[in-house]
Amino acid sequence: MQLNDSKAERAARERAYVLAESGRFGAVREVESALIGEGWPHAGRVMQSGYVRQAVEERCRAAHEKAH
């Protein structure tokens, strides 16, 4: 993970985590699409990070397991 990302990228990453934890999404691609739909300008760049993708995937899985 880059430690020198911008405030906008950090905000988009945090929003991705919130979306993933909401339980409404089952996959990383769905979270990325939601970010883009919400108008986050750095969504694509943020979601290219393997670290972020893995964290979003884990949060999606945990939220799904919690819901069921």
PEUR-V939557 format. One record per run of one state. SS is the DSSP state (2 for helix, 1 for strand, 0 for the rest). FROM is the first residue (numbers start at 1). TO is the last residue. If there is no record, write none. Layout:
# PEUR-V939557
((SS | FROM | TO) (SS | FROM | TO))
This chain:
# PEUR-V939557
((0 | 1 | 6) (2 | 7 | 21) (0 | 22 | 27) (2 | 28 | 38) (0 | 39 | 42) (2 | 43 | 46) (0 | 47 | 49) (2 | 50 | 67) (0 | 68 | 68))
